[in-house]
Amino acid sequence: MANIVESATPRELGYRMPAEWEAQTAVWLQWPGKYPKATDCTDFSYQMKMEKTWLLMSREIHQHVDVQILAQSEVHRKHILDAMDYYGFNMDKIYVYVTQTVDVWHRDSGPIFVIDGQGNLAITDWNFNGWGSYSDWGKAEKHIPQTVADILDLPVFVSPLVSEGGAIEVNGTGSLMATRSSIINDNRNPGLNQMDIEKVLSEFLGVNHVIWLSGAPPDVCEQELGDGTDYHIDIAARFVGKNKVLYAWTDDNSDPRYPYLVKHREELECSTDEDGSPLTLIPLNLPKGGVFTIGDRHDPALGAGSHFTDASYLNYLVTNNLVLMPAFGNAQDSQSIETLGDCFPDREIVPIPVVTLTAEGGAVHCVTQHQPAA
């Protein structure tokens, strides 16, 4: 059973959420199963389409940190290990555990790690409820943060908020970015206002300054933008330094995201870091012309025949010596590699093809969770 700490908050015990570019020991994944909970599909087509991306990500990640994987059964576990052994992975860097999962979005269903001044790790649990849309999904995967805590023998702090890892971005020194639409939302936190929510974020992640972007209404996200998260921050803006921010942008005013991107830029231009310094803003252009699905989506919240996706190069993962960037086979891919290379000059930028994954509503960051170095 997980060691749940109720006597004090993480902040009171000196914990903070580190920036993603700080040292790590592992990256966690939930491996694709035969089909996700939200679909009536009963063949292996979902897993076949997704698994290539997981193998490509794992191949790159395990050269720098351990890869920790949640599998759905012993048969699933053996399949994963056999595939990696076949492809020549260093199996000493691969760990696979069997537990209940229904899909792949570990950034959201999994834990958020925090670390104290002595380098001790702990886990924060944010009461995953299926993004306010899938209560059964939320109930099935709500255990994951505490399961990971059991695996690693770490203490757990259970937040009074409902949120997801993709909704939270920090610079590691006191500032946090989020969208109002994904947290200050009655489908997650009914009855709580911005002040209530900021207090919890401060106590559980060790931050003292919150930058809010507007996001977009849930119906717009699902029906027009191809997004089932109510506009997570990791497709809108990311810290690449204490007061340096990459933000999603396009000059194409026919893109359905354009009015929301304009609003986000205006909000960032009026924001500061925790010390009051203005932000240095760097645009990261969206794929030219947008990215569209091939075939039907497995997520019914995105709507039958809704083929526009929320493709964003911001949905990258930073780990030791490496940035995994979502690639779409788009004319903008090469420019995005260059921009990320300028932001992370000491890391290799590796593009990962993700069109199939993005058709389901996410990319690299959405399906990974970094574990800080203790």
N, C-alpha and C positions, 0 to 999 in steps of 0.2 A: 504494500500500500504506500502511496506517495506520502511524503512528509510535508503536510500542509501547514504553513506558518500563519498563525492568526494573531499572534501577540504584538506584531509590529508590521509596518509597511516596508517595502524594499528601500524607500528613501530613508526611513528612520534607521535602517541598518547599514546605510552607506552604499546601496546598490544604484547603478545607473545602466541604461541601455547604451552600449557602445555603438559608434558609427560602423557601418558595414565594411569600411576599408581598414579597420583595426584588425590585429592578428586573429586568425581563426585556427581551429583544430579539425573541424569537420563541416560538411554540408549534408543536411537531411533531405530525403526524398520519400514520397509515397509512390510506389511503382504502379503503373497502369494495370488494372485488372481487366478481365474479359469484357466488361461493360460497366458504365457508371450507373449509380442508383437511379438517376433521373430519367433513364431511358427504358424503353421496352425491348431494346436490342438484346438478343440472346446468343449471338455468335461472337467470334473473336475479332471482329473487324475493328472495334475501337482500340483494343490492345495492339493489334498489328500496326495500326496507323501511328499510335503514340509511342510505341516502344523504341523505335529508331531514335527519336529525340532524346529519350532517357539514356540510351546507350552512348550517344554522342556527348551529352552533358557529363555523364559519369566518367567517360574516358578522359576528358579534359580535367575535371575536378580532382580525380584521384591521383593525378600527378603532383598535386600541391597540398591537399588535405585528405583526411579520411572521408569516405562516402558512407553515410548511415542510411539504411533503406528500411521502410516498413512494407512488408509483404502481407498478402491476405490469407495465405495458407502455407503449409509445408510444401505442397506441390508447387505453388507460386515461388516460394523461396528457392527451391532447387532449380527451377527454370531460370531464375535470375542469375544465380551463381554459375550454372552451366553455361549460359550465354556469355557471361563475362570471362569465364575461364577459356572458352572457345576463342574469344577475340583477344586473348593475351593480356588481360588486365593483371595488375599486381594484386593478387587476391588478399594480401596482407593489409590492403587499404580499404577493403570492402567488408561491410558488416550488414547483415540482413536479419530482421526480427519479424516474427509473425504476430500480427494483431489485427483488429477489425478496422478496415478502411473501406470507403465506398467509392472514392475517386482520388484525384491526384493533387489537390490544391493545398499542399502542406504549409505554404506561407500563411494561409488563413486558418486552417484547422489546427496547426501545430503550435508549439510554444514560442514565446518571445524570451530570449535569454537576457539576463542582466548580470552584471559583474560588480564586485565591490573593490575597495582600495587595496585589499590583500590578494586580489586575483581569484577570489572564490566565485563560482558560478551559482546562479539560481534560475528558476523558471517562473515566468508569469503566465497565468492561464486567463484567457479573455472570453471564456464562455461561448465558444463558437455556436451559432444558431442557424447556420446555413444562409448567411448573408440576409437574414430577415425574410427569406423566400422559401426555404426548404427546412421545415422544422424536423422532419424525420431524418434528414441528412445531418442536421445539427446534432440531434440526439445520438446518432450512430457514431459520429466522430468527435463528440465533445470530450471523450476520454483521452484524446491523443496527447495533450500537454502533460498530463499526469502519468501516462504510460511512458513517455520519453523520460520524465523525471525518475521513474522507477528504474528504467534501463541504465541511466547515468548516475543513479543514487544522489539526486540533487533535491534541495528543498523547493517547495512550490508556494507561490503567492497567488491566490485567486482574486482577480480583480472584480469589483462590483459592476463593472461595465461589460457590455457585449461589444467586441470589436474583432478585427483580424489583423494579422501581421502586415498585409499589403496596404492597410489603411494608415500605417504609421511610418514616418521617415524621420530620422534624427541625425544631428551632426556630431553627437557624442560629447558635446561640451555644454549642453543645456537647452538647445532649441529642438523643437519638434514641428513637423509639417503634417497636415492632414486636411481632408476635405470635409466640410460640414455635412454634405449629403450622405457620406458613408458612416458617420459616427453620431452626429446630432440628428438622429433619425428615429422616428417612433417604431420602426421595424426592428430596431436594436435596443434603444435606450429611451423608452417612453417616459415622459415626465421629467427628464433631466435637461437642464439648460446648458449653455456653453460654459458658464462658470463652474457648475457641478462637474462637468466632464473634464475641464482643465485641471481641477483639483485632483481627480483620480489619476489622470495621466502624469501629473507631477509626482504623486506619491508612489506610483508603481513603476515609473520609468526614469525617475531622477531628473526630470527636466524642469526648467523654470520659465520657459517662454514658448508659446504656441503660435505658429503661423497658420491661419486658416485660409484655405481656398474654398470657393463656393461649391465646386463639383457641378452636378446636374441632377434634376429630379429623376426618381427611379423609373418612371414610365418613359422618359426620354432616353435614359441609359439603355434600357432593354429594347425599346422599339426602334430607336434611331441610331444609337451609337454602338450597338453590338456588345454591350457591357452589362454583366449581371452582378456587379459589386457595388453599384451606386457610386461609381467613379472613385476608385481607390487612388490614393496619392501616387502610387508607383507607376501610373500611366500619365501623371500630370506634371510632377516636379520631383527632383531628387537632389539632395545635398551631394556635392563633390568636394566640399571643404567647409570650414567653420561658417563662412558667410558667402559661399559660392554655390549657386544653384543652377542646375540644368532644368529647363522647362520645355514641355512639348509645344511645338509650334508648326503652323503652316501658313503660307501666304494665299492658299486656295480658299477663298471665302465661300465656295460651294461645298466644302467639307462640312458635314453636319456638326463636327466638333468646334468649328471655327469660333462661334460666339462665346463658347465656354473658355476656349484658349485665350481669347482677348481679355476676358474677365480675369482669368488667372494671372496673366501677365500684369495687368493693372494692380492686382492685389499684391503681387510680389514686389512691384516697383515701390509700393508704399510700406513694405515690411523691412524689418531689421533682424539681426541676430540677437542673442541674449544680452549682448553688451551694448546694443543700440547702434551697431555699425550697419550701414546699408548693405543690401545684398548685391553681389556681382552676379548678373544674370546672363546665362548662355543659352541660346535657343538650340534645341535638338529637333530638327525637322521631322515630321511624320512621313511615312512612306508616300511617295508621289502617287496621286490618284487613288489612294486608299488600298486596302488589302481586303479581298473578298473570299468567301468560303468556297470550298469545292464539295458539293453534296450537302446533305442535311446535317444540321447540328444535333448533338445529343442533348443539349440543354434547352428544354422547352420554354424557359423564361425568356430566351432570346427570340422566340417566335419562329414559327414555320415560315420558310421563305425569306427570312431576314438574313441577308448574305453579307452585309457590311460588318466589318470586325473593328475591335478597339485597338488595332495594331499600333504599338508605340515602341520605339527604340529605348525608351526609358525603362522598360521592363527587363533590365539587365541584372545580373548577379555579380557582385564584387567578392572575390575571395583572395587568398594569398597569391600574389604575383599574377593574377588572372582576372579578366572581366569577360564573362560570357554574355555576348550581345545577341538579342533576337534578330534574325535575318529573314527577309521576306522575298528574296529574289527580286528586289526592287531597285530602281535606279538610285534611290537614296541610300542604299546599304553602305556603299563605299565612303560617302561623306560622313555617315554616322560613326563608322569605324575610326575615321580621322578625328572627329570631334571627341569621342571617348578616349582616344589615344592622347590627345592634348590634356584631357582632364586627369588621366591616370597614366602619366608618362613612365612609371616604373612597372607597369603591368602589361602583359600580353592581352590584346583584344582579340577574342576568338568568336567569330559569328557562328550561331547555331540555327539551322533552318527550322522555323517554327510555324509555318503557315497552317498546318493541320492542328497544332496545339492552339494557335490563336483563334481558329474557327470555333473552339470550345470556350473562348472568353478569357484567355490569358497568355502568358509567355514564360520566359525563363524564371523571372523573379517570383512569379505566382506559385511555382511548383517546387521551390527550394527554400530552405531556411538555414542560415549560417549559424554555426556554433562558435562563439568567441573562444579564444585561447584562455585557459584558466591560468 
